[in-house]
Amino acid sequence: MIIIEFRELTKADKPLLDRYFQSRYYENSHFNFTNLFMWREPFHIKWCEEDNVLYMTAEWDGQLMALQPYGPEEKMVEATAKFLAYFEAQGKPFVITGIEKCYAAVLEQYEGADFEVKADRDNYDYVYLAEKLITLSGRKLHSKKNHLNAFRKLYPQAEYQPMTPEILPACLEELQRWYDLRIQDEPDDPFIGWESQAIREVFADFDYFGLKGGAIRLDGRIIAFTFGEQLNTDTVVVHVEKADPDIRGAYPAINQGFIEHCWQGMTYVNREEDMGHEGLRKAKESYKPEKMIEKFNAKRIR
């Protein structure tokens, strides 16, 4: 059996990864080039293509991990065997992370090895109906609509703007303000710095990534911005959303405005996971998700 060989993920790999991620209906927010590229450095993302299957690995805290293979359903058993052989050759235990339910079923039915498969609740994706995020109608979203109405009443001069090269510098200024506030509250969180660096990389070549974005300008200053892209045939994924926390309603305003201006034709909005962060979980649950995208981790036990 050929042992797959991996290479570092670079910006030039986008067309190849796009082809694989768009070939099947994936719901995991991580299954797109932008997300993997943004986090390639802290997680040491690598990839390999062999026999019409895309293989990817990540590493965290010294532990090598696989991502589920991407390609035709009929190739997944063979791809699993190749991944197992690769990990054996590296002398590493086979661990695979962030897998969707369909691939978890492949592992559970695999005849060549036994796996322990566990749900990873902290990384479930929150998915909402686009229409509800636009209208904020109904009793469950009443408080969100109140915050949005308060924002519009307090700041009638606020203006939603599409993200263009002309406003990117002002968005970076808001990013720095947001970062300065967060680093005071959570000085030991390395993800804050990595995310800031990743956003700057994306902004440096925004058109290349094929993203859509929006911002809110208030009295000459960008006070909120966001960007995302189409994840699958009926879902948009929101990668980043930042706003001034001291301006009431800024977050609901950019959330609602972005979907209304850019994604009215989509059914669902995937706003990614909460990573087990209590405050983030509360915020994402408050928008009343339509469904959760389950993710699983697995390891070979025999």
Helices and strands as residue ranges (DSSP letters): E 7-8, G 11-13, H 14-21, H 33-38, E 46-50, E 53-60, E 63-70, G 73-75, H 76-90, E 95-99, H 101-109, E 115-119, G 121-123, E 125-129, H 130-135, G 139-141, H 142-154, E 159-162, H 168-185, H 190-204, G 206-209, E 212-218, E 221-230, E 235-243, H 250-262, E 268-270, H 278-286, E 291-293, E 296-300
